Amino acid sequence: MTNLVLIHGWGCDSRTWQPLLESLQQFASVTLIDLPGFGASPELPEFTLDAVLDKIAAQIPQDAILVGWSLGGMLAVQLAARFPLRIRALVTLAANVKFVAAPDYPTAMPRAINRQFNQGFAQDPQATLKLFGGLLAQGDADERALLKQLRRADSSAVTDNWLHALQLLTELDNRSAFAQLVQPGLHLLADQDALVPVAAAELMRQINPQQQVKVFENTAHAIHWSKPQAVIDCIAHFINAQTDSVAVLDKKKVAQSFSRAAATYDSVAQLQRDIGTQLFSELPAALSAQSTLLDIGSGTGFFTRQLAAQYRESHIIGLDIAEGMLCYSSAAQQGINWLCADAESLPLADSSVDIIFSSLAIQWCHNLPQLMAELARVLKPGGQLHIATLGPDTLHELKSAWQQVDNYVHVNRFQSSQSLVAALQSAQLTLGEIKQENRTLYYDRLNELTRELKALGAHNMNSGKPEGLTGRARMLAFKTAYEQFRGAQGLPATYDVIYLKAYKEAAHKNHG
């Protein structure tokens, strides 16, 4: 079951989730968080961002999805940016990337109004909280009824940490953390919010286009009280999408498919050869003796053997998840250490590899932060990473044609260059260079493409793909849809290729 962690906003405690709780517990294991000094949580003597995040992080289960409202949403963004391996995804409600306006970010609460509110709370907490309740409901289509509900639910004891939390809210700037998010995110805003201007929605989309931003109409800041069922539906739909995404690639099917393709792969792999050759040309001309090179996704060993020939005094490791590929490659080449393993869990020692080479393999890894963390772990300080992979525009013709026929997943999903770079950064690897290009192959007939994909072992292995035989009518509709792409050279199949070079900083460097 999905682990869902709920983080409340300022001026309340975890009981604010009452309108959603029972429904969320039907499809998720829910952890309720009280911020330090709020609800049942003891006060923090030093209420700093780091201290608050550490306190929350200690209560978060592995592979959790965070849901945060207002200040809680801003803290959820910070947590997701800091702990990308522990947090699968996040949902925020009425949470701006910066709560208080600045000259370079005016789409937030004016600084003078924020200062007046904070001073009012310091002088008369109860009167200010009454004003705050009005702000939570202000502008809602059912403002009076919503305000009554909120006032009935308000029973929290005020502590010194409440004023500290207001100060934190004033200072918090999530623009950088939001831009670097690698996890999927859903961000719900309200068009009548008196605390977060609705114009923030477009700015959030610009800061990180990978994040989903949805605006509720005729709704105030207390979104989950105003539109509880709509919020539940959004969260449920988002969780289902993430559950599908995490299981997008069945690793067992990936291994079996490429194992079966071992004998046929080289006969149809010209594009793969061309891309790998381009990546190989970026490697250093020479390495010191006894260096260790790792080929991730070594396949039939084509480039692993080239590594062995280029760097004769180095230790070469060919690693692949498909046992059939390793049996094929090891029979053709001695003197290479062949390993059957998953790139997201490498059976290698820390700081043991000088060069990682990987051509068209990491697109079969669904957890990029986990993958990059593993690559960073095994690289020596000063070690280099050379990757070629496929981007989201790959086989867009195939995807588009199938979308005209049904709603199933027929084309493997591929990660964007932004997601790759963000995962690199989360693993403390330094980007050297990233390039992207489209390579297009042409076919006289559609079955030439589908046969080639099968021979490569690279056909659809998504959990959302249809099972069983494809009906004749559906296949005819698919072929008709694909024919719309035919040009003078034939039927195109586009590959969105990303080349990436990175390195692990030498241990003596100062990272500031």
PyMOL commands that set and color helices and strands:
alter all, ss='L'
color gray80, all
select helices_A, chain A and resi 14-24+49-57+71-82+111-123+125-137+143-153+160-171+175-179+200-207+223-226+228-246+251-260+262-268+270-280+302-310+323-332+362-364+368-378+396-403+417-426+446-456+472-483
alter helices_A, ss='H'
color red, helices_A
select strands_A, chain A and resi 2-7+28-33+64-69+87-93+185-190+212-216+292-296+315-320+337-340+353-359+379-390+430-443+491-503
alter strands_A, ss='S'
color yellow, strands_A
deselect
rebuild
show_as cartoon
